[in-house]
Amino acid sequence: MDSAGSAVRVGSPDGLRYRSDRSPEALHDRDRGRDDRLPAAIGRDATLELVFERRGGRTIVAHAYAEPPYRIGQSFAIDDAAYIIIVCAGPGVFAGDRLHQSIRVERGARVVLTSQSALQVHPSIPQLRPKPDAAVDGVSEAIVRHDYTVDDDAELHCHWDPVIPFTDAALIQEFDLHLAPNARLYWSDALMSGRVSRGEAWRFRELAHRLRLRIAGVLTYLERYRLSRDDGSLRRRWVADAANYFATTLVHHPRATADESEALQRRLDTMTRARAAIDLLQPQLMIGRVMASEGPAFAATRAAIRAALLDTVFQKPALAGRK
């Protein structure tokens, strides 16, 4: 426990720390000797760091650091992989919150990460929140950033529960994936239009999303959009249509081929309650997109894609984990 009694750290002091400044440009290295956040920032301005290494034929957590509301669960071994459920222990994220995850998978390591539950994005309710400090005054959206670095001959699997933006919520989320040429990746993130069962579809104020993949330093895939409160345009035929659930899956692997993509597409064509498409963007890089109007069909389609990829591409079905 650090001097502020707010953060947990394990392992060597490598990695990054981030200032409590809330502007997107303010991230930079800082002294890791102590947690110097203002009290009002604790629980709202948080960093999670993980570094994985391969030792003795298995993957271990070489370095871990978490500030509330992040919590790092126990690492379980699945074959030679390290499997961790990342916990965001609060009720969700609120306007002005700033969360950052930094993950590194070093040469030869294999890692499986997933979330404990869906990430709820709440609106700003000033009367229920403490008076903001100068670092966050005027900020009206939550900012969630993820950075992942995967070295050569390393493998990372990330399967995230959906983000759920509530009515009047605003969120900026950014995922940056950096792969070495011979790194392997399974990635799947997801989004809901809101709390659909409560009639809140497309009632959030704004959501900005960026998923950026670099391989050997070259920008290889970029997914970027900004959605605002629905005026009917998001429900157009070639936008969201009747769908309320969306997911993107990326796979980088030598066995990600045109034949594998076509075989998986044929299998998904039989699942009529969701729309799904698989394509090969370039050799070794596969993409999958899923849209559905109902949660069970969406979850079943995502699970089918993951199971098929683990079986035929990664040839490690057990990496689906325990969740």
C-alpha positions as a Markdown table, in Angstrom:
| # | Residue | x | y | z |
|---|---|---|---|---|
| 1 | Met | 0.0 | 0.0 | 0.0 |
| 2 | Asp | 1.4 | 3.4 | -0.9 |
| 3 | Ser | 1.5 | 6.5 | 1.3 |
| 4 | Ala | -2.0 | 7.6 | 0.3 |
| 5 | Gly | -3.4 | 4.1 | 1.1 |
| 6 | Ser | -5.0 | 4.0 | -2.3 |
| 7 | Ala | -2.9 | 1.9 | -4.7 |
| 8 | Val | -1.5 | -1.6 | -4.8 |
| 9 | Arg | 1.8 | -2.4 | -6.6 |
| 10 | Val | 3.6 | -5.7 | -7.1 |
| 11 | Gly | 6.9 | -6.4 | -8.8 |
| 12 | Ser | 9.6 | -4.0 | -10.2 |
| 13 | Pro | 8.9 | -0.3 | -10.6 |
| 14 | Asp | 9.0 | -0.3 | -14.4 |
| 15 | Gly | 6.1 | 1.1 | -16.5 |
| 16 | Leu | 4.4 | 4.5 | -16.5 |
| 17 | Arg | 2.5 | 6.7 | -14.2 |
| 18 | Tyr | 0.1 | 9.4 | -15.2 |
| 19 | Arg | -0.7 | 12.8 | -13.9 |
| 20 | Ser | -4.2 | 13.7 | -12.6 |
| 21 | Asp | -4.5 | 16.4 | -15.3 |
| 22 | Arg | -7.6 | 15.6 | -17.3 |
| 23 | Ser | -6.8 | 17.0 | -20.7 |
| 24 | Pro | -6.1 | 14.1 | -23.2 |
| 25 | Glu | -2.7 | 15.6 | -24.0 |
| 26 | Ala | -1.4 | 15.6 | -20.4 |
| 27 | Leu | -0.3 | 12.0 | -20.1 |
| 28 | His | 3.4 | 11.7 | -19.4 |
| 29 | Asp | 5.9 | 9.8 | -17.3 |
| 30 | Arg | 6.2 | 10.8 | -13.7 |
| 31 | Asp | 7.9 | 9.7 | -10.5 |
| 32 | Arg | 6.6 | 6.3 | -9.3 |
| 33 | Gly | 7.9 | 6.8 | -5.8 |
| 34 | Arg | 4.5 | 7.8 | -4.3 |
| 35 | Asp | 0.9 | 8.4 | -5.3 |
| 36 | Asp | 0.6 | 12.2 | -5.4 |
| 37 | Arg | -3.0 | 12.5 | -6.6 |
| 38 | Leu | -5.3 | 14.9 | -4.9 |
| 39 | Pro | -7.8 | 13.1 | -2.6 |
| 40 | Ala | -10.7 | 14.2 | -4.8 |
| 41 | Ala | -9.0 | 12.3 | -7.7 |
| 42 | Ile | -8.8 | 9.0 | -6.0 |
| 43 | Gly | -11.3 | 6.6 | -7.5 |
| 44 | Arg | -11.8 | 8.9 | -10.5 |
| 45 | Asp | -8.3 | 9.2 | -11.9 |
| 46 | Ala | -6.7 | 5.7 | -12.0 |
| 47 | Thr | -4.0 | 3.7 | -13.7 |
| 48 | Leu | -3.6 | 0.0 | -14.1 |
| 49 | Glu | -0.4 | -1.6 | -15.3 |
| 50 | Leu | 0.5 | -5.2 | -16.0 |
| 51 | Val | 3.7 | -6.7 | -17.5 |
| 52 | Phe | 3.9 | -10.4 | -18.3 |
| 53 | Glu | 7.0 | -12.5 | -18.8 |
| 54 | Arg | 7.6 | -16.1 | -19.7 |
| 55 | Arg | 9.6 | -18.0 | -17.0 |
| 56 | Gly | 10.1 | -21.7 | -16.6 |
| 57 | Gly | 7.7 | -22.7 | -19.4 |
| 58 | Arg | 4.8 | -20.6 | -18.2 |
| 59 | Thr | 3.6 | -17.0 | -18.2 |
| 60 | Ile | 3.9 | -15.0 | -14.9 |
| 61 | Val | 2.9 | -11.5 | -13.8 |
| 62 | Ala | 6.3 | -9.7 | -13.6 |
| 63 | His | 4.9 | -6.3 | -12.6 |
| 64 | Ala | 1.4 | -5.1 | -11.5 |
| 65 | Tyr | 0.1 | -1.8 | -10.3 |
| 66 | Ala | -3.5 | -0.8 | -9.7 |
| 67 | Glu | -5.2 | 2.3 | -8.4 |
| 68 | Pro | -8.9 | 2.2 | -7.3 |
| 69 | Pro | -11.4 | 1.5 | -8.8 |
| 70 | Tyr | -9.1 | -0.9 | -10.7 |
| 71 | Arg | -8.3 | -4.2 | -9.0 |
| 72 | Ile | -6.2 | -7.0 | -10.3 |
| 73 | Gly | -7.6 | -10.5 | -9.7 |
| 74 | Gln | -5.6 | -13.6 | -9.1 |
| 75 | Ser | -3.7 | -15.0 | -12.1 |
| 76 | Phe | -4.7 | -18.5 | -13.1 |
| 77 | Ala | -2.8 | -20.8 | -15.3 |
| 78 | Ile | -4.5 | -22.1 | -18.5 |
| 79 | Asp | -2.1 | -24.4 | -20.2 |
| 80 | Asp | 1.0 | -22.1 | -20.4 |
| 81 | Ala | -1.1 | -18.9 | -20.4 |
| 82 | Ala | -1.8 | -16.5 | -17.6 |
| 83 | Tyr | -5.5 | -15.8 | -17.2 |
| 84 | Ile | -6.7 | -12.6 | -15.3 |
| 85 | Ile | -10.1 | -11.0 | -14.8 |
| 86 | Ile | -9.6 | -7.2 | -14.6 |
| 87 | Val | -12.0 | -5.7 | -12.1 |
| 88 | Cys | -13.3 | -2.1 | -12.1 |
| 89 | Ala | -14.7 | -2.2 | -8.6 |
| 90 | Gly | -16.8 | 0.9 | -8.7 |
| 91 | Pro | -20.4 | 1.3 | -10.0 |
| 92 | Gly | -19.1 | 2.4 | -13.4 |
| 93 | Val | -17.6 | 5.6 | -14.7 |
| 94 | Phe | -18.9 | 9.1 | -14.4 |
| 95 | Ala | -18.3 | 12.4 | -16.1 |
| 96 | Gly | -14.8 | 13.6 | -15.4 |
| 97 | Asp | -13.4 | 10.2 | -14.6 |
| 98 | Arg | -10.1 | 9.3 | -16.3 |
| 99 | Leu | -9.0 | 5.6 | -16.4 |
| 100 | His | -6.0 | 4.2 | -18.1 |
| 101 | Gln | -4.8 | 0.6 | -18.6 |
| 102 | Ser | -1.3 | -0.2 | -19.8 |
| 103 | Ile | -0.5 | -3.9 | -20.6 |
| 104 | Arg | 2.7 | -5.4 | -21.9 |
| 105 | Val | 3.2 | -9.0 | -23.0 |
| 106 | Glu | 6.9 | -9.8 | -23.4 |
| 107 | Arg | 8.5 | -12.3 | -25.7 |
| 108 | Gly | 7.2 | -15.8 | -25.4 |
| 109 | Ala | 4.4 | -15.0 | -22.9 |
| 110 | Arg | 0.8 | -15.9 | -23.5 |
| 111 | Val | -2.0 | -13.9 | -21.7 |
| 112 | Val | -5.8 | -14.0 | -21.5 |
| 113 | Leu | -7.6 | -11.0 | -20.2 |
| 114 | Thr | -11.3 | -10.4 | -19.7 |
| 115 | Ser | -13.5 | -8.0 | -17.7 |
| 116 | Gln | -15.6 | -8.9 | -14.7 |
| 117 | Ser | -18.7 | -7.3 | -16.1 |
| 118 | Ala | -20.0 | -4.7 | -18.5 |
| 119 | Leu | -18.7 | -1.1 | -18.0 |
| 120 | Gln | -21.6 | 1.2 | -17.1 |
| 121 | Val | -21.2 | 4.8 | -18.1 |
| 122 | His | -23.2 | 7.2 | -15.9 |
| 123 | Pro | -24.3 | 10.7 | -16.6 |
| 124 | Ser | -23.0 | 13.6 | -14.6 |
| 125 | Ile | -25.2 | 14.3 | -11.6 |
| 126 | Pro | -23.7 | 17.4 | -9.9 |
| 127 | Gln | -25.8 | 17.3 | -6.8 |
| 128 | Leu | -24.6 | 13.8 | -6.0 |
| 129 | Arg | -20.9 | 14.5 | -6.6 |
| 130 | Pro | -18.3 | 16.3 | -4.5 |
| 131 | Lys | -17.2 | 19.7 | -5.7 |
| 132 | Pro | -14.6 | 19.1 | -8.4 |
| 133 | Asp | -11.0 | 20.1 | -8.0 |
| 134 | Ala | -9.3 | 22.4 | -10.5 |
| 135 | Ala | -7.9 | 19.5 | -12.4 |
| 136 | Val | -11.3 | 18.2 | -13.4 |
| 137 | Asp | -13.5 | 21.3 | -13.4 |
| 138 | Gly | -15.4 | 21.7 | -16.6 |
| 139 | Val | -14.8 | 18.2 | -17.9 |
| 140 | Ser | -18.1 | 16.6 | -19.0 |
| 141 | Glu | -17.1 | 13.2 | -20.3 |
| 142 | Ala | -15.4 | 10.1 | -18.9 |
| 143 | Ile | -12.2 | 9.1 | -20.6 |
| 144 | Val | -11.0 | 5.5 | -20.7 |
| 145 | Arg | -7.8 | 4.6 | -22.5 |
| 146 | His | -6.1 | 1.3 | -23.1 |
| 147 | Asp | -2.5 | 0.7 | -24.3 |
| 148 | Tyr | -1.3 | -2.8 | -25.2 |
| 149 | Thr | 2.2 | -3.8 | -26.4 |
| 150 | Val | 2.8 | -7.4 | -27.5 |
| 151 | Asp | 6.4 | -8.5 | -28.3 |
| 152 | Asp | 7.5 | -11.0 | -30.9 |
| 153 | Asp | 6.5 | -14.6 | -30.2 |
| 154 | Ala | 4.0 | -13.3 | -27.6 |
| 155 | Glu | 0.3 | -13.8 | -27.6 |
| 156 | Leu | -2.5 | -11.7 | -26.1 |
| 157 | His | -6.2 | -12.5 | -25.9 |
| 158 | Cys | -8.7 | -9.8 | -24.8 |
| 159 | His | -12.4 | -10.5 | -24.6 |
| 160 | Trp | -14.3 | -7.5 | -23.1 |
| 161 | Asp | -17.9 | -7.2 | -21.9 |
| 162 | Pro | -19.9 | -4.5 | -23.5 |
| 163 | Val | -19.8 | -0.8 | -22.6 |
| 164 | Ile | -23.3 | 0.4 | -21.6 |
| 165 | Pro | -23.8 | 4.2 | -21.9 |
| 166 | Phe | -26.7 | 5.4 | -19.7 |
| 167 | Thr | -29.0 | 8.3 | -20.7 |
| 168 | Asp | -27.1 | 11.6 | -20.9 |
| 169 | Ala | -23.7 | 9.8 | -20.5 |
| 170 | Ala | -20.7 | 10.9 | -22.4 |
| 171 | Leu | -17.6 | 8.8 | -23.0 |
| 172 | Ile | -14.3 | 8.9 | -24.9 |
| 173 | Gln | -12.7 | 5.4 | -25.2 |
| 174 | Glu | -9.5 | 4.7 | -27.0 |
| 175 | Phe | -7.7 | 1.4 | -27.6 |
| 176 | Asp | -4.2 | 1.4 | -28.9 |
| 177 | Leu | -2.7 | -2.0 | -29.8 |
| 178 | His | 1.0 | -2.3 | -30.7 |
| 179 | Leu | 2.1 | -5.6 | -32.1 |
| 180 | Ala | 5.6 | -6.9 | -33.1 |
| 181 | Pro | 5.6 | -8.6 | -36.5 |
| 182 | Asn | 5.4 | -12.1 | -35.0 |
| 183 | Ala | 3.0 | -11.3 | -32.2 |
| 184 | Arg | -0.3 | -13.0 | -32.0 |
| 185 | Leu | -3.6 | -11.4 | -31.0 |
| 186 | Tyr | -7.2 | -12.1 | -30.3 |
| 187 | Trp | -9.2 | -9.0 | -29.5 |
| 188 | Ser | -13.0 | -8.4 | -29.0 |
| 189 | Asp | -14.7 | -5.3 | -27.7 |
| 190 | Ala | -18.4 | -4.6 | -27.6 |
| 191 | Leu | -20.9 | -1.8 | -27.2 |
| 192 | Met | -24.6 | -1.5 | -26.3 |
| 193 | Ser | -26.9 | 1.3 | -27.4 |
| 194 | Gly | -27.9 | 1.8 | -23.7 |
| 195 | Arg | -30.1 | 0.0 | -21.2 |
| 196 | Val | -32.4 | -1.3 | -23.8 |
| 197 | Ser | -34.8 | -3.0 | -21.5 |
| 198 | Arg | -35.5 | 0.4 | -19.8 |
| 199 | Gly | -36.2 | 2.1 | -23.1 |
| 200 | Glu | -32.9 | 3.9 | -23.1 |
| 201 | Ala | -31.5 | 2.9 | -26.5 |
| 202 | Trp | -29.4 | 5.7 | -28.1 |
| 203 | Arg | -30.2 | 8.1 | -25.2 |
| 204 | Phe | -26.6 | 8.8 | -24.3 |
| 205 | Arg | -25.2 | 12.3 | -25.0 |
| 206 | Glu | -22.1 | 11.4 | -26.8 |
| 207 | Leu | -19.7 | 8.5 | -27.4 |
| 208 | Ala | -16.3 | 8.7 | -29.1 |
| 209 | His | -14.5 | 5.5 | -29.9 |
| 210 | Arg | -11.1 | 4.7 | -31.4 |
| 211 | Leu | -9.5 | 1.3 | -32.0 |
| 212 | Arg | -6.1 | 1.6 | -33.5 |
| 213 | Leu | -3.8 | -1.4 | -34.4 |
| 214 | Arg | -0.2 | -1.0 | -35.3 |
| 215 | Ile | 1.9 | -3.9 | -36.5 |
| 216 | Ala | 5.7 | -3.4 | -36.6 |
| 217 | Gly | 5.0 | 0.3 | -36.1 |
| 218 | Val | 2.7 | 0.6 | -39.1 |
| 219 | Leu | -0.9 | 1.7 | -38.7 |
| 220 | Thr | -2.8 | -1.4 | -40.0 |
| 221 | Tyr | -6.3 | -0.9 | -38.8 |
| 222 | Leu | -8.2 | 2.1 | -37.6 |
| 223 | Glu | -11.8 | 2.1 | -36.3 |
| 224 | Arg | -13.1 | 5.5 | -35.3 |
| 225 | Tyr | -16.5 | 7.0 | -34.8 |
| 226 | Arg | -18.3 | 9.6 | -32.7 |
| 227 | Leu | -22.0 | 9.1 | -31.9 |
| 228 | Ser | -24.4 | 11.7 | -30.4 |
| 229 | Arg | -27.9 | 11.6 | -29.0 |
| 230 | Asp | -30.1 | 9.8 | -31.5 |
| 231 | Asp | -32.1 | 12.1 | -33.8 |
| 232 | Gly | -33.2 | 9.0 | -35.8 |
| 233 | Ser | -30.1 | 9.0 | -38.0 |
| 234 | Leu | -28.4 | 6.1 | -36.0 |
| 235 | Arg | -31.3 | 3.9 | -36.8 |
| 236 | Arg | -30.9 | 4.3 | -40.6 |
| 237 | Arg | -30.6 | 1.0 | -42.6 |
| 238 | Trp | -26.9 | 1.5 | -43.2 |
| 239 | Val | -25.9 | 2.7 | -39.8 |
| 240 | Ala | -27.3 | 0.8 | -36.7 |
| 241 | Asp | -30.7 | -0.2 | -38.2 |
| 242 | Ala | -32.6 | -2.1 | -35.5 |
| 243 | Ala | -29.4 | -3.4 | -33.8 |
| 244 | Asn | -28.6 | -2.5 | -30.1 |
| 245 | Tyr | -25.5 | -4.6 | -29.7 |
| 246 | Phe | -22.2 | -4.3 | -31.6 |
| 247 | Ala | -18.8 | -6.0 | -31.5 |
| 248 | Thr | -15.5 | -5.9 | -33.3 |
| 249 | Thr | -13.1 | -8.9 | -33.3 |
| 250 | Leu | -9.5 | -8.7 | -34.6 |
| 251 | Val | -7.1 | -11.6 | -35.0 |
| 252 | His | -3.5 | -11.5 | -36.0 |
| 253 | His | -2.0 | -15.0 | -36.5 |
| 254 | Pro | -0.2 | -16.9 | -39.2 |
| 255 | Arg | -3.2 | -19.3 | -39.4 |
| 256 | Ala | -5.6 | -16.3 | -40.1 |
| 257 | Thr | -6.2 | -17.1 | -43.8 |
| 258 | Ala | -8.8 | -16.5 | -46.4 |
| 259 | Asp | -9.9 | -20.1 | -46.1 |
| 260 | Glu | -10.4 | -19.8 | -42.4 |
| 261 | Ser | -12.3 | -16.5 | -42.8 |
| 262 | Glu | -14.7 | -18.1 | -45.4 |
| 263 | Ala | -15.2 | -21.2 | -43.3 |
| 264 | Leu | -16.1 | -19.1 | -40.2 |
| 265 | Gln | -18.5 | -16.9 | -42.3 |
| 266 | Arg | -20.3 | -20.0 | -43.6 |
| 267 | Arg | -20.8 | -21.1 | -40.0 |
| 268 | Leu | -22.1 | -17.8 | -38.9 |
| 269 | Asp | -24.5 | -17.6 | -41.8 |
| 270 | Thr | -26.6 | -20.3 | -40.1 |
| 271 | Met | -27.0 | -18.1 | -37.0 |
| 272 | Thr | -29.9 | -16.0 | -38.2 |
| 273 | Arg | -30.7 | -13.9 | -35.1 |
| 274 | Ala | -27.6 | -11.8 | -35.5 |
| 275 | Arg | -25.7 | -10.2 | -38.3 |
| 276 | Ala | -22.0 | -11.2 | -38.6 |
| 277 | Ala | -19.3 | -10.7 | -41.1 |
| 278 | Ile | -15.8 | -12.1 | -41.3 |
| 279 | Asp | -13.1 | -10.8 | -43.6 |
| 280 | Leu | -9.3 | -11.0 | -44.1 |
| 281 | Leu | -7.9 | -7.5 | -44.1 |
| 282 | Gln | -4.4 | -8.6 | -45.1 |
| 283 | Pro | -2.4 | -11.8 | -44.7 |
| 284 | Gln | -2.6 | -12.9 | -41.0 |
| 285 | Leu | -5.1 | -10.2 | -40.0 |
| 286 | Met | -8.8 | -11.2 | -39.7 |
| 287 | Ile | -11.7 | -9.0 | -38.7 |
| 288 | Gly | -15.2 | -9.9 | -37.5 |
| 289 | Arg | -18.1 | -7.6 | -36.9 |
| 290 | Val | -21.4 | -8.5 | -35.1 |
| 291 | Met | -24.7 | -6.6 | -34.8 |
| 292 | Ala | -27.8 | -7.8 | -33.1 |
| 293 | Ser | -31.0 | -6.4 | -31.7 |
| 294 | Glu | -31.2 | -8.8 | -28.7 |
| 295 | Gly | -28.6 | -9.7 | -26.1 |
| 296 | Pro | -28.8 | -13.5 | -26.1 |
| 297 | Ala | -28.3 | -13.7 | -29.9 |
| 298 | Phe | -25.4 | -11.3 | -29.7 |
| 299 | Ala | -23.7 | -13.2 | -26.8 |
| 300 | Ala | -24.1 | -16.5 | -28.6 |
| 301 | Thr | -22.6 | -15.2 | -31.8 |
| 302 | Arg | -19.6 | -13.6 | -30.1 |
| 303 | Ala | -19.1 | -16.9 | -28.2 |
| 304 | Ala | -19.3 | -18.9 | -31.5 |
| 305 | Ile | -16.7 | -16.7 | -33.2 |
| 306 | Arg | -14.4 | -16.9 | -30.2 |
| 307 | Ala | -14.7 | -20.7 | -29.9 |
| 308 | Ala | -14.1 | -21.2 | -33.6 |
| 309 | Leu | -11.0 | -19.0 | -33.7 |
| 310 | Leu | -9.6 | -20.7 | -30.6 |
| 311 | Asp | -10.2 | -24.1 | -32.1 |
| 312 | Thr | -9.0 | -23.6 | -35.7 |
| 313 | Val | -6.6 | -20.6 | -35.7 |
| 314 | Phe | -5.0 | -20.6 | -32.2 |
| 315 | Gln | -5.6 | -24.4 | -31.7 |
| 316 | Lys | -6.1 | -23.7 | -27.9 |
| 317 | Pro | -9.8 | -24.1 | -27.1 |
| 318 | Ala | -9.0 | -24.0 | -23.3 |
| 319 | Leu | -8.1 | -20.3 | -23.7 |
| 320 | Ala | -11.8 | -19.4 | -23.5 |
| 321 | Gly | -11.2 | -19.3 | -19.8 |
| 322 | Arg | -13.5 | -19.8 | -16.9 |
| 323 | Lys | -15.9 | -16.9 | -17.2 |
